[in-house]
Amino acid sequence: MNKKMPRTPFSTPLSGSARATEIRIRNIMSGPKKRPPLPFLILVFSLCIFCGNIVSCQVKEAEPEQEPPGISQPDSSQQLPDTSGGMEQNTPKVPDPAAPPAIDPDSAARAAYAKVLEDLLFHRNLPDGQNGEAIFDDMSENEFALADVDGDGREELVLLTRPVIYAGYWGYILDYDQDTGAVRIQFDGFPSLTFYTNGALAEDDSHAQGIWTDDFWPHSLYRYLPETDSYELAGHVSAWEKSVSDINEGHLPPFPTEKDKSGAGILYYIHPVSSYEYLNNIEERIDMAVDQSVYLEWLAPIIGDAQPLELEYLPLTEENISRIK
C-alpha cells in the first residue's frame, strides 16, 4: 500500500512528456529574480568540461547523485516498519488534471509569440534579451505551450528552456500586450512549474541540499493577481520526512513525533521566501516545523479545490512553431 506523501499536494507535471517532470524553481530572493548572466554560465560550462568531473548535488529529476557519506534515502525495496500513523487518511486527495480553458486564438498575439520562438530557435535570443548561442545545442530539448494559464481569458506562451548546462535552465510565462503589441515577461523562474485552474502557480526548487525528504520536493507557491495581471509569492515550503530520519539513525536527529499531531510522518516549513538559512541548526529545524494540519490550513486559500492544468507541450522546432501561426 502506498503511504507516501505526494511531492506537492494536488501537484502534477506541467505536461505529459517524461521530460516535463524535470523540476521547478530556483531560489526566490527578496529582490528581482535573475538568472546568472550567460557569460558566467559559459565560463562555468567550460570549467566543467576542463575538469572532467563535477561534484553532484541533489537536483530535481537529474541523474542519480552520490549521497553524502552516512546519509541514506529510503529504498523502496527495503521493508520498513509502518511509521505513518494512519498517514493514508491524512494524505490529501490529488485531483485529476484539467484542460486549460478554451480560448479563441488572437492572431496578433500568436504572431508575436511565434516571433519570440523563432528568435530563440534560429538566433538563440532569449525573451530576456540575452543571447544563448554558446549554451544551446539541441533546440528541440526546449519546449513551449500556448494556454490561458492564469484565467484572464487570453493565451499565454509558456517557454521552458533547457540548455546544455543545468544552471542555465529557465522558464518563462510570456504575455501579449494588446495595447503596445509587445510581448512581456509575466513570470520567469526555474522551468518546473504547475499551473492551477484558479490561476495559482507552483515552482519547484532547482536544488534541495540539506532537505531531509525523499518524496516531498521543496517549492514556492504564487497567487495570481488579476488586478495587476501578475503573480505574488505566497510562500516557500520544505519538509522533514520521518522515513529519512528512521533509516539514518546516528546520522540524523530523531524525527520529532511529538510535533506530528496528524501522524502523517512529515513536518513542514513555511517561509516567506525560498531560503534555507532557518534550517542551519537542529533546534531551529524542530522549533519551526509545523504539523500537516497547519500546512493544509495555509495551503487552502492558495490552492483551494483548484485542479492542476495539463498543458500540451511541443518541442521547439520550426514545424511546431508553424502550428501556432
Summary of the structure (lengths in Angstrom):
residues: 325
radius of gyration: 20.6
end to end distance: 47.8
largest distance: 62.3
contacts: 970
relative contact order: 0.21
helix: 25%
strand: 22%
